[in-house]
Amino acid sequence: MDKYYFNYRELDQVRDLPGVYAWYLNFSKEDEIQNYQGFFSEKKFEVKVVGNLKESYLGVIKSSVDKLANNRIDKQMLEAVFSSFNVPIYIGVSKHLRTRLLQHKDALEEKLAEGMPSLNESDKVKNIFSEFDEAYLDTPAESSAFAGRLFIKLLQNNIKARNLSVKIVYFEKSNKKSSLFAIETFINRLFYPILGRN
């Protein structure tokens, strides 16, 4: 079992082996702090509250974090701390890691080249993901759905794709696809990445 780190421009160096991968967003001192705060702070949850006599309330709630006083934060220090302690924004598995990650990258770059999506595009991306089955996993269609969600978050927060990186754990001798998916599900539930599918 080997572990590796690759920045966005190095994904073609990933070996095409089975394994687990996680995407990360790195802070750069040239960027605005509030853009990163926007990327990570807002989470949405669908909720259903049931009370007595079959009374129920349905809806969407979202979290928000007050904006910090950014003028007190040293950007160079933040860049160093961010690279050590950042959280995964997406966790996945693949039988062919290089192929999979280049699908993610190609799909993202295609969306970046197309520019601003229509107002309904972000809803389409969310809906695609709510209807997948196991046959959909580890496919170009799933890569495109992830790239669409990532593109929208980057665009909304004025963050460049060059700030992305990937960490990988290879499992060269693992032919147990079900074991990889079980690991993926477990760590997604533990870390709850902001762009995770479940």
N, C-alpha and C positions, 0 to 999 in steps of 0.2 A: 504494500500500500504506500503510494507516494502522494505528497501534498505539494501543490504549486500555486503561485500567484501570477496573474497576467494582467497587464493594463489593456485598455481597449484596443490599442494598435498592435498588440502582440498575440491576438487570438489565433492567428494562423500557425502559431508555434505549439498549440495544444496538441497532444497526441490523441489519435482517434480510437480511444479505448473506453470501456465502460467506467462510469463513475458518477459522483455527486458533484454539483457545481453550485456556486452562489454568486450572484451579481451584487456589487457594492457601488455606492456613489461616494467619491472622494471629494473633499473640499479643497479648493485651490485659493491661495491668498489673493489672486486676481479677481475672484468672484465676490458677489455680495452675500453677506451672511443671511439676510432675510429670505433669499431665494431658497436656501437649504432648509431654513426653518419652515417655509411654506411646503416644501417637498415632503417633509417628515411629519408635520404637525397634524394635518387634517386626516382623520380616519372616519369612515362612514359605516354604520351598522344598521341592518334591518332588524326591527324589534317588534315583538308581539307581547303585550301584557294582558293577562286574563285575570278577571276578578270574579266576584260573586255574581250569581244570576246570569252567567254567560256574558257578562260585560267584557268587551275586549277593546284594546287600543293597538293599532298597527301604525307603523311609520318608520321613517329613517331618522336616526340621530347621528350627529357628527361631533367629533371632539375638536376643540380648538385650544391653542396655546397663546397666551399673551405674547406679543412681540417683545423681545429682549432689548435692552439698551445696548445696541450693537457698537456704539462708540467706545465702550469699555473693553471690548474684546480685541486682543492682539491677533491679527489674522495669521501671522506666521506661526504662532503658538497653536492656534486652532487647527491649522493644516496638519501639524505634527500629531496632535491629539486625535483628530478626526481619523487619520489613517490607521491609528492603533486601535481605536475603540468603535469604529463605525459598525452598523448592523447590516445584515443582508437585506437587500430590497426584493430579492427573488431567489428561491432555492429550487433546483430541479435535478433530475437524473437523466442519464442517457446511456445507451449502449455504444454510442459513437460521439464522444464529447466534442471533438473538433468540428465535425459536421454540424452538430446541434448548435454550438456557439456561433459558428459562422452563419447559420440560418438566422439566428437572433440578430446578429450584427447586420447582415444584408437586408433583412426586413426593416430594421430600424433606420438604416441609411436610406432605404427607398422611401420611407415615410418622411424622413427629414428633407429629402429632395423634393417631395411633393408639396411640402409646406403645410400651412394651417388646415386642419380638417374642418369639415362642415360641422354645424352644431350637433347633428345627430351622430357623428362619427364616434364620439366617446361612448355613447349609449350602445352603438352596434358592437364595439369592442367588448364592453361589459357583458352584453347578451350572448355573444359567441361563447364566452367562457362559462356561462351558467348552464350551458347545454351540452358539455362534452361528455364522452364516455371513455373507457379505457383505451379503445382503439385510437382515440384522438391524441393520446399521450405520445410524446417523443416524435412528433410529426412537424412538417413545415407549417401546417395550419395553426398548431399550438404556438410555434415560434412567432408567427405573424401576429397572433392575438396578444402575446406578451409584448412584442415590439410596439404594437399599437398603444397599449396602456402606458408603456415606458415613454414613448414619444409624447403623449399628451401631458404626462407629469413633467418631463423636461421642458416642454414648450410653455406650460403654465407658469413655470418657475424660472424661466430664462437660464437654464443650465445646459452646458455643452456635453455632448456624448463623450468627448475626450476624458471627462472626469469619471467615467465608468471603469470598473475593473472586475475581475473574476477570480475567485479562489476555487481550487479543484482538489478533490481527493480521487485518485485513480484506484480502481479495483481490477487489475489486469486479469486475474484468474476467476473473476466472478461471472458466471453465466446465469445467475439467478436474478432475472429481471424482477420477480416478485419481491425479493429481498431488498433490492434497490428502491423500489416504490414504497415499501414499508418504511425504510429509513427516511425517504423524502417526506412522507406524510408525518412521521414522528417529529422531525426537526422543523417542519413548517408549523406544526401546532405549538412547538416550544417557543420558536422565535417570532412567529406571526409576521413575516416580511410584508412590507407595505404593498408590494405588487404580487403577492402570492395568489394562487388561483382559488384556494378554498377559504 
